[in-house]
Amino acid sequence: MATTNDLKNGMVLNLDGQLWAVLWFQHHKPGKGGAVVRTKLKNVLSGKIVDKTFNADVKVDTASVDKRDMQFLYHDGDAYVFMDTETYEQLNISPDTVGDAANFLLDNQEAVVSVHEGQPLFIDLPASVELTIEYTEPGLQGDRSSGGTKPARLETGYETQVPLFISQGEKVKIDTRDGSYLGRVSA
């Protein structure tokens, strides 16, 4: 148990038998009345996001979530196989649990897997990853007032927009939160 004053981003709460991850929180003291804590919560299993307001100092049930450093080994069609880097234990994780992180996973990549009572909940990747451009059209310079972009397919199969000067075979840095291009990786 914890109070609403102890909330932190990434904390997992057990509300009415469902697990909710805290995405955002803010302590608010209106001019009249008592202080409240506004939160944005994400249902761990369904992915639904809701706004919830708690009174300050209210006790909330926290879920015991074990965050393990794991290494992605391979995708066998039905599941993504991860290995615990300390115990070398392998864990099969369903594609639903992996979600959008699958767009940025390469073999032997490190990730943090959150587990609750033996059940994998979600995967945290680094903020950015370095991937190679598998295919993109050559960029043509033309009459533009600002820099243009073109579609590019990464080595994981994910498609994103990159600047016109990027060519096939180059390594680029990609933001794992929204899949956007961050920059070139210098050799």
N, C-alpha and C positions, 0 to 999 in steps of 0.2 A: 504494500500500500504506500501511496505517496499523496502529497497534497497537490492541488493545481498550481501552487507557487513553485513546485519543483519540476514542472514540465520542461522538457528540452526537445529540440528537433531530433527526430529519429527514434524517440521513445515510443514503445508499443504499449497501448492501454487495452485492458480487457473490459469492455463496456457491454453489458447485457449479453454476455457469452460470445461476443464477436471481438476480433482483434483489430485495432485501429492504430495506425502509425501517425505520429504527430508530424505534419509537414511544416506548420507555422504556428506560432503562438504570440500573443501580445497581452501584457497586463494593462488594464484600463481602469482608471479611477474617474468616473463621471463626477460632475459638480455635486449632484445629489445622490444619495444612496451609497451602497457598499461597492468595493472594488470587484471587478470581474476579470476573467481570463478568456479572451477570445482565441479560438483555435481553428485550424483547418486540418481535418483528419481524413486519412485515406484508409478505406477498408482493405486489409491485407489480402484477403482472398478474392474479393470481387473487383477491387480497384476503384470503387465508388469513392468520390471525394465529397465531404460535407463540411459545413461550418457549424461549430458548436460553441456555445458560451457557457462557462462554468462560473459559479460564484467563487471568489477567492477563498483559499483555505479549505476547500471541500476535498474530502479524501476520494481518490480514484484508484482503481485496481490496476496495477501494472503487470504486464505479462513478462515472464522470464524468457528473454530472447538471447540466445547464444550466437554471437557473431564470430564466425570462423573464417580464417584466411584459407582460401582454397584455390586450386589450380584447375582450369578448364582442360579436360583431356580430349574429348571428342563428342560428336553428336551421332547417335546410332539410329536416327530416324524416329524412335519413340521417345527418347529422353536425351537430356544433356548430362554427360558424366563429368563430375567434378571430383577432385581428390583433395582430402584434408592434408595440408602441407606439414602438419605435426605428426599425425597418427598414420598417414598414408591410407586411410579408410576412404573407399570410393562411395559416392552418393549420386544416385540417379535423380535428376530433377526434371519435372514435366515442362513442356514448352510453354504452358500457361503461366507457370511460376517464373520462368526465365523472362518472358515478355519481350519488350523492345531491346533488352540487353543482347539478345541473339544477333542483332544487326552489327554488333561491334566485337563479338567474341572470336578470338583466334586460338588455335591450339596452344597449350601451355601458358595461357594468359592468366594472371592473378586476378582474383575477385574476392569480395567479402560476401559470404552466404549467411543470411540470418535464419536460424533454426529455432523452432519452438516445439518442445516435446517430440523431437525426432522428425518433425515435419518442416521441410524447407519453406520459408515464407516469401523471401524476395532476395534479389542479388544486387549488390552495390558494386558498380564498376568505378574505376578512376574517373575524374572529371573529363579527361580527354584521353584518346588513344591515337596511336600512329598506325595508319593503314596505307596500303599501296593502291594506286589507281589502276584498276584492271582494264577499264576501257573508257575512253572519252573521245569525242570528235575533235579534230584540230580546231583551234580557235581562230576566227577571222576577225581582224581589226576592221572597224567601220566607223561610220559617223555616229558617235555617241557622246552625250554630255557627261556620262558617268561610266564607271567600270561595269562591264557586262559579265554575265555568268552563263554557264552551260552545264548540262547534266553529266555526271560521271558515275560509273559503277565501281565500287570499292571491291577489294579482294574477298570480302564477306558476302558480296551480292547486294549490299545496300546501295541505293542510289541517292546522291546528294548533289547540290549545286556548288560548282567551284568556279573561280575566275577563269577568264579565257586563256591566260598564259600558262595554266597548268596542263601538262601533257601526260600521256599514258606512261605508266611505269614509275611515276614520281611518288614519293612518300608524302602524305599530308597528315596534319593533325585535325581530328574530328571531335567535336563536343558530344559526349555520350548522353547528355540530357535531352538535346533536341536534334542531334544528327547534323548540325551545321559545320561548315568549313571554318577552321580557326587559323590555318596558315600552313606554309610549306615546312617540311622538316629538312634542315640543312644536313648534308652528308658529313 
